[in-house]
Amino acid sequence: MLRKLAIIASLVASPALATGIEVQVEGEGANGTIKIDLLEDVAPLHAERIATLAEQGAYDNIVFHRVIDGFMAQTGDVEFGKLGDDVRMAGRGGSAFPDLPAEFSDTPYDRGVVGMARSQNPNSANSQFFIMFDQGYFLNGQYTVVGRVTEGMDIVDAIKRGAGQNGAVIGQPDVMKTVTVTD
């Protein structure tokens, strides 16, 4: 209980950090804007990585390659996920930057939370991220929480779903047309 009070007190005392991203989504399922607050106080290295890739335009035209109904929508493979390229390898790549060490926190995987995708190695997150359709508390403390959707959950909910156990999107996936950094 005292630990929870200390966390709440530190959150109230800290100034709000303003960096986020705005994602313009286009496709058969979703069309519109998703605004995400990057949680620099929770995962500074991961928030900085997403902001850097967005500033460089690396996320522009990257598909939502893995979308599981009732769970999450995954995107961000800047190596293999570019619309117009052969995206069958999407989900296996990253960026030119090195993988990041895990920044696990007590922030729960609620609806609208943005987490970093990784392999079995906890220190393997790079560029891919996912947005939760619903709570997924089994991910708590095992995947880095990097952000939270502040506007556009209706757009997230409309993202074209994948098929099968791994949620691979068949046909034309929805795409992050542009991703820009906001203040």
N, CA, C and O atoms as a DFTB+ gen file, in Angstrom:
732 C
 N C O
     1  1       0.823      -1.192       0.000
     2  2       0.000       0.000       0.000
     3  2       0.865       1.253       0.000
     4  3       0.588       2.198      -0.738
     5  1       1.905       1.266       0.819
     6  2       2.792       2.430       0.859
     7  2       3.485       2.629      -0.480
     8  3       3.674       3.762      -0.922
     9  1       3.865       1.527      -1.129
    10  2       4.514       1.623      -2.448
    11  2       3.562       2.262      -3.458
    12  3       3.974       3.119      -4.240
    13  1       2.288       1.850      -3.448
    14  2       1.296       2.430      -4.359
    15  2       1.133       3.923      -4.099
    16  3       1.040       4.709      -5.042
    17  1       1.098       4.320      -2.826
    18  2       0.974       5.736      -2.489
    19  2       2.189       6.522      -2.965
    20  3       2.047       7.644      -3.451
    21  1       3.387       5.942      -2.831
    22  2       4.608       6.606      -3.292
    23  2       4.592       6.783      -4.800
    24  3       5.015       7.823      -5.305
    25  1       4.109       5.777      -5.531
    26  2       4.019       5.867      -6.988
    27  2       3.030       6.959      -7.384
    28  3       3.316       7.770      -8.265
    29  1       1.877       6.979      -6.739
    30  2       0.869       8.002      -7.047
    31  2       1.424       9.390      -6.740
    32  3       1.244      10.313      -7.535
    33  1       2.089       9.549      -5.609
    34  2       2.661      10.842      -5.244
    35  2       3.704      11.290      -6.258
    36  3       3.760      12.470      -6.605
    37  1       4.536      10.361      -6.742
    38  2       5.559      10.739      -7.726
    39  2       4.926      11.121      -9.054
    40  3       5.426      12.011      -9.741
    41  1       3.832      10.461      -9.429
    42  2       3.145      10.804     -10.671
    43  2       2.503      12.187     -10.585
    44  3       2.537      12.959     -11.544
    45  1       1.920      12.488      -9.427
    46  2       1.288      13.792      -9.247
    47  2       2.345      14.891      -9.217
    48  3       2.121      15.983      -9.740
    49  1       3.491      14.608      -8.612
    50  2       4.538      15.615      -8.477
    51  2       5.305      15.840      -9.772
    52  3       5.854      16.922      -9.978
    53  1       5.357      14.822     -10.666
    54  2       6.138      14.993     -11.888
    55  2       5.361      15.755     -12.941
    56  3       4.147      15.604     -13.077
    57  1       6.090      16.584     -13.689
    58  2       5.427      17.307     -14.761
    59  2       5.005      16.336     -15.858
    60  3       5.652      15.313     -16.077
    61  1       3.933      16.660     -16.533
    62  2       3.460      15.807     -17.630
    63  2       4.435      15.900     -18.794
    64  3       4.857      16.990     -19.179
    65  1       4.778      14.771     -19.337
    66  2       5.651      14.742     -20.498
    67  2       4.766      14.763     -21.734
    68  3       3.728      14.102     -21.782
    69  1       5.183      15.519     -22.719
    70  2       4.258      15.837     -23.803
    71  2       4.475      15.069     -25.096
    72  3       3.626      15.143     -25.986
    73  1       5.560      14.345     -25.240
    74  2       5.823      13.716     -26.530
    75  2       4.849      12.594     -26.819
    76  3       4.526      11.777     -25.957
    77  1       4.394      12.581     -28.052
    78  2       3.513      11.520     -28.506
    79  2       3.653      11.357     -30.002
    80  3       4.492      11.997     -30.637
    81  1       2.820      10.491     -30.560
    82  2       2.779      10.328     -32.008
    83  2       1.335      10.384     -32.476
    84  3       0.403      10.053     -31.742
    85  1       1.184      10.810     -33.713
    86  2      -0.112      10.824     -34.368
    87  2       0.005       9.910     -35.575
    88  3       0.852      10.119     -36.444
    89  1      -0.847       8.896     -35.625
    90  2      -0.793       7.872     -36.660
    91  2      -2.004       8.023     -37.578
    92  3      -3.143       7.901     -37.126
    93  1      -1.768       8.285     -38.849
    94  2      -2.835       8.331     -39.848
    95  2      -2.953       6.926     -40.438
    96  3      -2.023       6.430     -41.073
    97  1      -4.100       6.296     -40.222
    98  2      -4.315       4.922     -40.663
    99  2      -5.230       4.917     -41.881
   100  3      -6.221       5.645     -41.934
   101  1      -4.878       4.080     -42.862
   102  2      -5.706       3.896     -44.046
   103  2      -5.826       2.409     -44.340
   104  3      -4.907       1.636     -44.069
   105  1      -6.974       2.014     -44.900
   106  2      -7.120       0.627     -45.302
   107  2      -8.552       0.203     -45.472
   108  3      -9.476       1.017     -45.463
   109  1      -8.713      -1.099     -45.628
   110  2     -10.049      -1.687     -45.787
   111  2     -10.841      -1.620     -44.486
   112  3     -12.070      -1.550     -44.502
   113  1     -10.134      -1.642     -43.367
   114  2     -10.808      -1.641     -42.076
   115  2     -10.851      -0.266     -41.441
   116  3     -11.932       0.263     -41.181
   117  1      -9.705       0.314     -41.190
   118  2      -9.609       1.567     -40.441
   119  2      -9.170       2.720     -41.334
   120  3      -8.332       2.561     -42.220
   121  1      -9.757       3.880     -41.077
   122  2      -9.359       5.115     -41.746
   123  2      -9.552       6.254     -40.762
   124  3     -10.677       6.565     -40.371
   125  1      -8.450       6.873     -40.363
   126  2      -8.538       7.972     -39.414
   127  2      -7.254       8.136     -38.637
   128  3      -6.207       7.609     -39.015
   129  1      -7.346       8.876     -37.543
   130  2      -6.174       9.256     -36.754
   131  2      -6.199       8.600     -35.379
   132  3      -7.226       8.571     -34.700
   133  1      -5.044       8.075     -34.990
   134  2      -4.831       7.540     -33.647
   135  2      -3.770       8.422     -32.994
   136  3      -2.687       8.613     -33.547
   137  1      -4.086       8.956     -31.817
   138  2      -3.108       9.740     -31.060
   139  2      -2.620       8.911     -29.884
   140  3      -3.410       8.348     -29.125
   141  1      -1.301       8.848     -29.750
   142  2      -0.669       8.035     -28.706
   143  2       0.255       8.906     -27.878
   144  3       1.112       9.607     -28.416
   145  1       0.077       8.859     -26.571
   146  2       0.979       9.514     -25.633
   147  2       2.110       8.539     -25.344
   148  3       1.872       7.442     -24.838
   149  1       3.344       8.932     -25.662
   150  2       4.500       8.091     -25.348
   151  2       4.880       8.318     -23.890
   152  3       5.020       9.459     -23.451
   153  1       5.044       7.246     -23.150
   154  2       5.278       7.314     -21.707
   155  2       6.778       7.325     -21.407
   156  3       7.359       6.315     -21.009
   157  1       7.385       8.495     -21.610
   158  2       8.831       8.634     -21.399
   159  2       9.231       8.352     -19.962
   160  3      10.352       7.914     -19.705
   161  1       8.330       8.598     -19.027
   162  2       8.639       8.350     -17.618
   163  2       8.608       6.861     -17.284
   164  3       9.209       6.439     -16.296
   165  1       7.922       6.065     -18.090
   166  2       7.811       4.620     -17.865
   167  2       8.869       3.860     -18.663
   168  3       9.477       2.919     -18.153
   169  1       9.087       4.268     -19.915
   170  2      10.019       3.561     -20.809
   171  2      10.764       4.586     -21.683
   172  3      10.470       4.715     -22.872
   173  1      11.708       5.301     -21.106
   174  2      12.367       6.383     -21.850
   175  2      13.104       5.937     -23.113
   176  3      13.063       6.639     -24.123
   177  1      13.768       4.799     -23.078
   178  2      14.516       4.345     -24.259
   179  2      13.572       3.950     -25.391
   180  3      13.819       4.269     -26.554
   181  1      12.499       3.262     -25.046
   182  2      11.536       2.816     -26.050
   183  2      10.742       3.988     -26.620
   184  3      10.494       4.037     -27.825
   185  1      10.338       4.935     -25.765
   186  2       9.622       6.126     -26.234
   187  2      10.505       6.927     -27.178
   188  3      10.038       7.416     -28.207
   189  1      11.765       7.059     -26.833
   190  2      12.705       7.798     -27.685
   191  2      12.892       7.083     -29.019
   192  3      12.998       7.741     -30.055
   193  1      12.935       5.761     -29.018
   194  2      13.105       4.996     -30.250
   195  2      11.911       5.222     -31.193
   196  3      12.094       5.489     -32.381
   197  1      10.707       5.113     -30.659
   198  2       9.521       5.320     -31.487
   199  2       9.499       6.741     -32.044
   200  3       9.204       6.941     -33.222
   201  1       9.809       7.728     -31.204
   202  2       9.825       9.120     -31.664
   203  2      10.881       9.319     -32.747
   204  3      10.628      10.011     -33.733
   205  1      12.044       8.732     -32.580
   206  2      13.117       8.857     -33.567
   207  2      12.706       8.254     -34.906
   208  3      12.881       8.877     -35.953
   209  1      12.159       7.041     -34.869
   210  2      11.730       6.396     -36.116
   211  2      10.605       7.179     -36.789
   212  3      10.560       7.278     -38.016
   213  1       9.700       7.733     -35.987
   214  2       8.615       8.552     -36.551
   215  2       9.185       9.810     -37.194
   216  3       8.784      10.174     -38.299
   217  1      10.121      10.481     -36.511
   218  2      10.738      11.694     -37.062
   219  2      11.452      11.412     -38.375
   220  3      11.458      12.254     -39.274
   221  1      12.051      10.237     -38.491
   222  2      12.780       9.856     -39.704
   223  2      11.851       9.404     -40.832
   224  3      12.304       9.196     -41.958
   225  1      10.558       9.250     -40.540
   226  2       9.616       8.772     -41.544
   227  2       9.650       7.268     -41.736
   228  3       9.044       6.749     -42.674
   229  1      10.352       6.558     -40.856
   230  2      10.509       5.109     -40.993
   231  2       9.197       4.357     -40.839
   232  3       9.039       3.280     -41.413
   233  1       8.244       4.904     -40.072
   234  2       6.964       4.229     -39.860
   235  2       5.943       4.516     -40.960
   236  3       4.892       3.878     -41.000
   237  1       6.231       5.454     -41.841
   238  2       5.281       5.786     -42.904
   239  2       5.107       4.603     -43.851
   240  3       6.087       4.012     -44.306
   241  1       3.859       4.266     -44.142
   242  2       3.486       3.159     -45.035
   243  2       3.843       1.776     -44.495
   244  3       4.073       0.844     -45.266
   245  1       3.888       1.645     -43.174
   246  2       4.148       0.350     -42.543
   247  2       2.807      -0.292     -42.162
   248  3       1.948       0.358     -41.568
   249  1       2.639      -1.568     -42.508
   250  2       1.371      -2.277     -42.333
   251  2       1.169      -2.784     -40.906
   252  3       2.120      -2.983     -40.150
   253  1      -0.108      -2.985     -40.566
   254  2      -0.486      -3.731     -39.372
   255  2      -0.476      -5.193     -39.804
   256  3      -1.435      -5.667     -40.413
   257  1       0.599      -5.907     -39.491
   258  2       0.809      -7.254     -40.031
   259  2       0.225      -8.373     -39.171
   260  3      -0.004      -9.478     -39.663
   261  1      -0.015      -8.096     -37.906
   262  2      -0.522      -9.127     -36.981
   263  2      -1.639      -8.497     -36.156
   264  3      -1.393      -7.622     -35.327
   265  1      -2.861      -8.948     -36.391
   266  2      -4.008      -8.333     -35.731
   267  2      -4.920      -9.456     -35.226
   268  3      -5.515     -10.191     -36.014
   269  1      -5.015      -9.573     -33.903
   270  2      -5.784     -10.645     -33.285
   271  2      -6.991     -10.050     -32.574
   272  3      -6.854      -9.287     -31.617
   273  1      -8.174     -10.411     -33.057
   274  2      -9.424      -9.903     -32.501
   275  2      -9.483     -10.156     -31.003
   276  3      -9.186     -11.261     -30.549
   277  1      -9.864      -9.144     -30.231
   278  2      -9.966      -9.262     -28.780
   279  2      -8.636      -9.172     -28.067
   280  3      -8.591      -9.264     -26.840
   281  1      -7.546      -8.995     -28.804
   282  2      -6.218      -8.947     -28.198
   283  2      -5.471      -7.676     -28.590
   284  3      -5.426      -6.726     -27.808
   285  1      -4.879      -7.640     -29.799
   286  2      -4.066      -6.488     -30.153
   287  2      -3.841      -6.395     -31.661
   288  3      -4.101      -7.336     -32.410
   289  1      -3.340      -5.203     -32.088
   290  2      -2.928      -4.941     -33.469
   291  2      -1.448      -4.574     -33.440
   292  3      -1.048      -3.644     -32.740
   293  1      -0.630      -5.312     -34.208
   294  2       0.820      -5.117     -34.202
   295  2       1.281      -4.521     -35.525
   296  3       0.779      -4.869     -36.594
   297  1       2.255      -3.608     -35.426
   298  2       2.815      -2.903     -36.569
   299  2       4.261      -2.510     -36.246
   300  3       4.803      -2.912     -35.216
   301  1       4.875      -1.730     -37.124
   302  2       6.174      -1.151     -36.809
   303  2       7.385      -1.872     -37.362
   304  3       8.514      -1.502     -37.041
   305  1       7.183      -2.905     -38.196
   306  2       8.331      -3.596     -38.786
   307  2       8.835      -2.768     -39.965
   308  3       8.378      -2.931     -41.096
   309  1       9.786      -1.876     -39.682
   310  2      10.277      -0.956     -40.719
   311  2      11.193      -1.652     -41.722
   312  3      11.509      -1.086     -42.768
   313  1      11.618      -2.869     -41.414
   314  2      12.474      -3.630     -42.330
   315  2      11.657      -4.395     -43.365
   316  3      11.976      -4.357     -44.554
   317  1      10.610      -5.086     -42.930
   318  2       9.855      -5.967     -43.827
   319  2       8.374      -5.593     -43.981
   320  3       7.637      -6.298     -44.671
   321  1       7.930      -4.509     -43.359
   322  2       6.505      -4.211     -43.332
   323  2       6.037      -3.053     -44.182
   324  3       4.949      -2.528     -43.945
   325  1       6.816      -2.636     -45.160
   326  2       6.430      -1.477     -45.973
   327  2       5.410      -1.872     -47.033
   328  3       5.626      -2.806     -47.804
   329  1       4.296      -1.147     -47.060
   330  2       3.252      -1.369     -48.052
   331  2       3.844      -1.211     -49.446
   332  3       4.595      -0.272     -49.709
   333  1       3.502      -2.134     -50.333
   334  2       4.055      -2.112     -51.686
   335  2       5.205      -3.082     -51.856
   336  3       5.490      -3.521     -52.971
   337  1       5.874      -3.425     -50.754
   338  2       6.916      -4.449     -50.785
   339  2       6.257      -5.796     -50.478
   340  3       5.063      -5.856     -50.182
   341  1       7.032      -6.861     -50.550
   342  2       6.543      -8.180     -50.164
   343  2       6.509      -8.222     -48.631
   344  3       7.551      -8.345     -47.987
   345  1       5.315      -8.121     -48.058
   346  2       5.191      -8.029     -46.597
   347  2       5.013      -9.391     -45.913
   348  3       4.653      -9.456     -44.737
   349  1       5.264     -10.469     -46.647
   350  2       5.121     -11.800     -46.026
   351  2       6.102     -12.017     -44.877
   352  3       5.856     -12.852     -44.008
   353  1       7.205     -11.280     -44.860
   354  2       8.191     -11.391     -43.776
   355  2       7.907     -10.402     -42.639
   356  3       8.614     -10.397     -41.631
   357  1       6.880      -9.569     -42.798
   358  2       6.562      -8.578     -41.762
   359  2       6.381      -9.262     -40.421
   360  3       5.702     -10.282     -40.302
   361  1       7.001      -8.677     -39.427
   362  2       6.970      -9.241     -38.080
   363  2       8.298      -9.858     -37.692
   364  3       8.516     -10.192     -36.528
   365  1       9.176     -10.011     -38.652
   366  2      10.482     -10.636     -38.380
   367  2      11.625      -9.634     -38.360
   368  3      12.764      -9.991     -38.059
   369  1      11.324      -8.385     -38.681
   370  2      12.382      -7.383     -38.792
   371  2      12.321      -6.318     -37.730
   372  3      11.494      -6.347     -36.819
   373  1      13.222      -5.381     -37.879
   374  2      13.311      -4.257     -36.951
   375  2      13.787      -3.038     -37.697
   376  3      13.361      -2.775     -38.822
   377  1      14.673      -2.297     -37.066
   378  2      15.246      -1.101     -37.678
   379  2      16.756      -1.259     -37.739
   380  3      17.299      -2.297     -37.361
   381  1      17.428      -0.222     -38.219
   382  2      18.896      -0.236     -38.277
   383  2      19.505      -0.018     -36.887
   384  3      20.708      -0.201     -36.701
   385  1      18.686       0.370     -35.926
   386  2      19.172       0.601     -34.565
   387  2      19.281      -0.725     -33.812
   388  3      18.599      -1.691     -34.152
   389  1      20.141      -0.771     -32.786
   390  2      20.258      -2.009     -31.992
   391  2      18.998      -2.245     -31.153
   392  3      18.241      -1.317     -30.865
   393  1      18.795      -3.503     -30.770
   394  2      17.685      -3.849     -29.890
   395  2      17.836      -3.112     -28.561
   396  3      18.930      -2.695     -28.181
   397  1      16.708      -2.964     -27.869
   398  2      16.679      -2.219     -26.612
   399  2      16.569      -3.148     -25.407
   400  3      15.960      -4.214     -25.494
   401  1      17.166      -2.739     -24.270
   402  2      16.962      -3.520     -23.048
   403  2      15.531      -3.306     -22.544
   404  3      14.959      -2.229     -22.712
   405  1      14.976      -4.324     -21.937
   406  2      13.614      -4.252     -21.408
   407  2      13.485      -3.113     -20.399
   408  3      14.403      -2.839     -19.625
   409  1      12.326      -2.457     -20.426
   410  2      11.984      -1.432     -19.438
   411  2      10.606      -1.808     -18.866
   412  3       9.616      -1.104     -19.065
   413  1      10.580      -2.926     -18.159
   414  2       9.325      -3.418     -17.601
   415  2       8.872      -2.487     -16.476
   416  3       9.694      -1.871     -15.797
   417  1       7.555      -2.396     -16.290
   418  2       7.000      -1.502     -15.285
   419  2       5.763      -2.136     -14.655
   420  3       5.379      -3.258     -14.984
   421  1       5.156      -1.391     -13.750
   422  2       3.913      -1.832     -13.116
   423  2       2.685      -1.376     -13.902
   424  3       1.557      -1.657     -13.494
   425  1       2.885      -0.679     -15.018
   426  2       1.759      -0.216     -15.828
   427  2       1.065      -1.417     -16.451
   428  3       1.695      -2.189     -17.175
   429  1      -0.227      -1.585     -16.180
   430  2      -0.932      -2.770     -16.679
   431  2      -1.323      -2.656     -18.153
   432  3      -1.496      -1.559     -18.684
   433  1      -1.454      -3.787     -18.783
   434  2      -1.892      -3.854     -20.180
   435  2      -3.409      -3.760     -20.252
   436  3      -4.115      -4.759     -20.383
   437  1      -3.883      -2.522     -20.161
   438  2      -5.307      -2.226     -20.302
   439  2      -5.618      -1.943     -21.769
   440  3      -4.710      -1.836     -22.593
   441  1      -6.892      -1.823     -22.085
   442  2      -7.338      -1.424     -23.420
   443  2      -6.677      -0.098     -23.789
   444  3      -6.673       0.837     -22.988
   445  1      -6.117      -0.013     -24.998
   446  2      -5.494       1.211     -25.468
   447  2      -4.027       1.367     -25.112
   448  3      -3.384       2.315     -25.562
   449  1      -3.484       0.461     -24.315
   450  2      -2.062       0.526     -23.969
   451  2      -1.243       0.078     -25.174
   452  3      -1.633      -0.827     -25.912
   453  1      -0.098       0.732     -25.355
   454  2       0.824       0.410     -26.440
   455  2       2.046      -0.270     -25.834
   456  3       2.681       0.263     -24.923
   457  1       2.366      -1.451     -26.350
   458  2       3.513      -2.207     -25.861
   459  2       4.505      -2.461     -26.976
   460  3       4.170      -2.376     -28.157
   461  1       5.717      -2.772     -26.590
   462  2       6.772      -3.096     -27.555
   463  2       6.786      -4.600     -27.819
   464  3       6.809      -5.408     -26.890
   465  1       6.772      -4.955     -29.094
   466  2       6.886      -6.360     -29.480
   467  2       8.343      -6.791     -29.335
   468  3       9.259      -5.977     -29.454
   469  1       8.538      -8.062     -29.079
   470  2       9.896      -8.601     -28.922
   471  2       9.871     -10.080     -29.228
   472  3       8.807     -10.678     -29.383
   473  1      11.070     -10.675     -29.316
   474  2      11.166     -12.125     -29.452
   475  2      11.142     -12.728     -28.045
   476  3      10.744     -12.055     -27.094
   477  1      11.558     -13.976     -27.906
   478  2      11.603     -14.598     -26.579
   479  2      12.598     -13.908     -25.660
   480  3      12.462     -13.975     -24.438
   481  1      13.593     -13.250     -26.231
   482  2      14.583     -12.512     -25.448
   483  2      13.948     -11.203     -24.970
   484  3      13.543     -10.387     -25.799
   485  1      13.851     -10.983     -23.662
   486  2      13.222      -9.760     -23.155
   487  2      13.908      -8.477     -23.629
   488  3      13.290      -7.412     -23.643
   489  1      15.178      -8.576     -24.015
   490  2      15.946      -7.409     -24.451
   491  2      16.043      -7.317     -25.974
   492  3      17.084      -6.934     -26.508
   493  1      14.970      -7.665     -26.667
   494  2      15.012      -7.703     -28.132
   495  2      14.023      -6.761     -28.809
   496  3      13.870      -6.818     -30.029
   497  1      13.347      -5.894     -28.053
   498  2      12.435      -4.931     -28.683
   499  2      13.254      -3.984     -29.550
   500  3      14.380      -3.625     -29.204
   501  1      12.676      -3.583     -30.684
   502  2      13.408      -2.714     -31.603
   503  2      12.505      -1.623     -32.157
   504  3      12.580      -0.478     -31.711
   505  1      11.654      -1.957     -33.119
   506  2      10.790      -0.948     -33.741
   507  2       9.314      -1.321     -33.699
   508  3       8.453      -0.447     -33.808
   509  1       9.014      -2.591     -33.543
   510  2       7.624      -3.041     -33.598
   511  2       6.896      -2.778     -32.281
   512  3       7.453      -2.909     -31.191
   513  1       5.624      -2.400     -32.432
   514  2       4.796      -2.169     -31.262
   515  2       3.388      -2.666     -31.526
   516  3       3.017      -2.948     -32.666
   517  1       2.610      -2.772     -30.463
   518  2       1.226      -3.246     -30.590
   519  2       0.317      -2.398     -29.720
   520  3       0.738      -1.819     -28.718
   521  1      -0.959      -2.341     -30.139
   522  2      -1.981      -1.594     -29.409
   523  2      -3.036      -2.591     -28.941
   524  3      -3.531      -3.397     -29.729
   525  1      -3.372      -2.531     -27.667
   526  2      -4.309      -3.474     -27.072
   527  2      -5.756      -3.121     -27.409
   528  3      -6.182      -1.980     -27.227
   529  1      -6.519      -4.118     -27.908
   530  2      -7.957      -3.972     -28.099
   531  2      -8.685      -4.109     -26.764
   532  3      -9.731      -3.494     -26.553
   533  1      -8.131      -4.909     -25.875
   534  2      -8.745      -5.215     -24.592
   535  2      -7.613      -5.416     -23.591
   536  3      -6.442      -5.375     -23.966
   537  1      -7.945      -5.629     -22.339
   538  2      -6.893      -5.874     -21.350
   539  2      -6.201      -7.193     -21.644
   540  3      -6.808      -8.133     -22.158
   541  1      -4.922      -7.243     -21.307
   542  2      -4.117      -8.452     -21.476
   543  2      -3.124      -8.541     -20.338
   544  3      -1.914      -8.432     -20.537
   545  1      -3.655      -8.743     -19.135
   546  2      -2.806      -8.691     -17.945
   547  2      -1.743      -9.780     -17.899
   548  3      -0.796      -9.679     -17.119
   549  1      -1.880     -10.812     -18.711
   550  2      -0.836     -11.845     -18.765
   551  2       0.466     -11.284     -19.344
   552  3       1.516     -11.914     -19.218
   553  1       0.409     -10.105     -19.976
   554  2       1.605      -9.449     -20.512
   555  2       2.307      -8.579     -19.476
   556  3       3.461      -8.198     -19.667
   557  1       1.614      -8.259     -18.372
   558  2       2.166      -7.358     -17.355
   559  2       3.537      -7.827     -16.879
   560  3       3.730      -8.996     -16.543
   561  1       4.477      -6.897     -16.857
   562  2       5.816      -7.188     -16.366
   563  2       6.649      -8.054     -17.290
   564  3       7.756      -8.449     -16.924
   565  1       6.140      -8.363     -18.495
   566  2       6.883      -9.200     -19.429
   567  2       7.171      -8.500     -20.752
   568  3       8.047      -8.919     -21.508
   569  1       6.424      -7.429     -21.026
   570  2       6.613      -6.637     -22.237
   571  2       6.627      -5.169     -21.827
   572  3       5.875      -4.762     -20.941
   573  1       7.469      -4.384     -22.462
   574  2       7.597      -2.971     -22.132
   575  2       6.367      -2.187     -22.581
   576  3       5.986      -2.228     -23.751
   577  1       5.752      -1.475     -21.643
   578  2       4.672      -0.538     -21.955
   579  2       5.336       0.766     -22.377
   580  3       6.158       1.312     -21.641
   581  1       4.983       1.270     -23.562
   582  2       5.629       2.463     -24.100
   583  2       4.674       3.631     -24.321
   584  3       5.114       4.768     -24.490
   585  1       3.353       3.356     -24.321
   586  2       2.423       4.449     -24.578
   587  2       0.992       4.083     -24.282
   588  3       0.678       2.995     -23.799
   589  1       0.119       5.057     -24.597
   590  2      -1.316       4.876     -24.355
   591  2      -2.080       5.685     -25.405
   592  3      -1.750       6.843     -25.661
   593  1      -3.092       5.077     -26.005
   594  2      -3.931       5.782     -26.964
   595  2      -4.752       6.820     -26.197
   596  3      -5.412       6.497     -25.209
   597  1      -4.699       8.078     -26.668
   598  2      -5.469       9.149     -26.032
   599  2      -6.669       9.562     -26.880
   600  3      -7.646      10.101     -26.359
   601  1      -6.595       9.310     -28.177
   602  2      -7.714       9.571     -29.092
   603  2      -7.647       8.556     -30.218
   604  3      -6.565       8.159     -30.651
   605  1      -8.825       8.138     -30.692
   606  2      -8.869       7.270     -31.859
   607  2      -8.990       5.789     -31.577
   608  3      -8.633       4.974     -32.428
   609  1      -9.491       5.411     -30.392
   610  2      -9.684       3.976     -30.141
   611  2     -10.707       3.382     -31.104
   612  3     -10.668       2.185     -31.389
   613  1     -11.627       4.215     -31.608
   614  2     -12.569       3.724     -32.613
   615  2     -11.836       3.337     -33.895
   616  3     -12.253       2.413     -34.593
   617  1     -10.752       4.034     -34.205
   618  2      -9.931       3.698     -35.376
   619  2      -9.168       2.402     -35.103
   620  3      -9.098       1.527     -35.966
   621  1      -8.597       2.278     -33.906
   622  2      -7.910       1.036     -33.519
   623  2      -8.876      -0.138     -33.642
   624  3      -8.530      -1.177     -34.204
   625  1     -10.085       0.030     -33.117
   626  2     -11.080      -1.047     -33.143
   627  2     -11.452      -1.466     -34.560
   628  3     -11.893      -2.595     -34.772
   629  1     -11.280      -0.571     -35.534
   630  2     -11.665      -0.860     -36.919
   631  2     -10.537      -1.483     -37.749
   632  3     -10.768      -1.863     -38.897
   633  1      -9.321      -1.597     -37.193
   634  2      -8.198      -2.161     -37.954
   635  2      -8.547      -3.563     -38.433
   636  3      -9.072      -4.380     -37.677
   637  1      -8.249      -3.827     -39.694
   638  2      -8.559      -5.120     -40.332
   639  2      -7.912      -6.261     -39.552
   640  3      -6.707      -6.260     -39.301
   641  1      -8.735      -7.228     -39.177
   642  2      -8.281      -8.365     -38.381
   643  2      -7.557      -9.389     -39.234
   644  3      -7.793      -9.522     -40.435
   645  1      -6.666     -10.105     -38.566
   646  2      -5.961     -11.195     -39.200
   647  2      -6.699     -12.501     -38.983
   648  3      -7.778     -12.534     -38.391
   649  1      -6.100     -13.575     -39.472
   650  2      -6.713     -14.901     -39.372
   651  2      -5.764     -15.855     -38.653
   652  3      -4.558     -15.623     -38.568
   653  1      -6.338     -16.915     -38.150
   654  2      -5.536     -17.951     -37.501
   655  2      -5.011     -17.528     -36.151
   656  3      -5.257     -16.418     -35.678
   657  1      -4.282     -18.443     -35.544
   658  2      -3.765     -18.236     -34.198
   659  2      -2.765     -17.083     -34.116
   660  3      -2.698     -16.396     -33.097
   661  1      -1.986     -16.865     -35.183
   662  2      -0.972     -15.802     -35.139
   663  2      -1.492     -14.463     -35.634
   664  3      -0.769     -13.469     -35.567
   665  1      -2.734     -14.405     -36.133
   666  2      -3.338     -13.145     -36.539
   667  2      -2.783     -12.531     -37.807
   668  3      -2.904     -11.321     -38.004
   669  1      -2.169     -13.339     -38.684
   670  2      -1.611     -12.816     -39.936
   671  2      -2.735     -12.248     -40.802
   672  3      -3.760     -12.897     -41.014
   673  1      -2.527     -11.035     -41.296
   674  2      -3.537     -10.371     -42.110
   675  2      -3.458     -10.906     -43.537
   676  3      -2.392     -10.928     -44.151
   677  1      -4.605     -11.335     -44.047
   678  2      -4.703     -11.882     -45.402
   679  2      -5.084     -10.746     -46.347
   680  3      -5.905      -9.895     -46.005
   681  1      -4.484     -10.737     -47.536
   682  2      -4.803      -9.691     -48.504
   683  2      -4.148      -8.377     -48.130
   684  3      -3.030      -8.354     -47.615
   685  1      -4.844      -7.290     -48.391
   686  2      -4.304      -5.947     -48.155
   687  2      -4.490      -5.545     -46.693
   688  3      -5.621      -5.334     -46.257
   689  1      -3.395      -5.434     -45.923
   690  2      -3.532      -5.007     -44.529
   691  2      -3.734      -3.493     -44.431
   692  3      -3.388      -2.754     -45.353
   693  1      -4.292      -3.042     -43.317
   694  2      -4.348      -1.614     -43.037
   695  2      -2.921      -1.125     -42.790
   696  3      -2.038      -1.906     -42.436
   697  1      -2.707       0.178     -42.982
   698  2      -1.345       0.717     -42.969
   699  2      -1.280       2.015     -42.165
   700  3      -2.234       2.790     -42.123
   701  1      -0.126       2.228     -41.529
   702  2       0.164       3.523     -40.926
   703  2       0.655       4.407     -42.081
   704  3       1.831       4.359     -42.443
   705  1      -0.224       5.192     -42.643
   706  2       0.129       6.007     -43.813
   707  2       1.222       7.012     -43.446
   708  3       2.242       7.104     -44.128
   709  1       1.004       7.754     -42.380
   710  2       2.024       8.665     -41.858
   711  2       2.018       8.600     -40.345
   712  3       0.977       8.394     -39.721
   713  1       3.192       8.777     -39.762
   714  2       3.337       8.826     -38.313
   715  2       4.182      10.051     -38.003
   716  3       5.316      10.165     -38.469
   717  1       3.629      10.966     -37.217
   718  2       4.341      12.190     -36.879
   719  2       4.459      12.334     -35.369
   720  3       3.622      11.836     -34.615
   721  1       5.504      13.019     -34.943
   722  2       5.735      13.272     -33.529
   723  2       4.953      14.523     -33.139
   724  3       4.937      15.510     -33.875
   725  1       4.311      14.474     -31.985
   726  2       3.542      15.605     -31.475
   727  2       4.132      16.062     -30.147
   728  3       4.891      15.339     -29.500
   729  1       3.771      17.261     -29.763
   730  2       4.216      17.803     -28.457
   731  2       3.128      17.703     -27.439
   732  3       3.317      18.105     -26.292
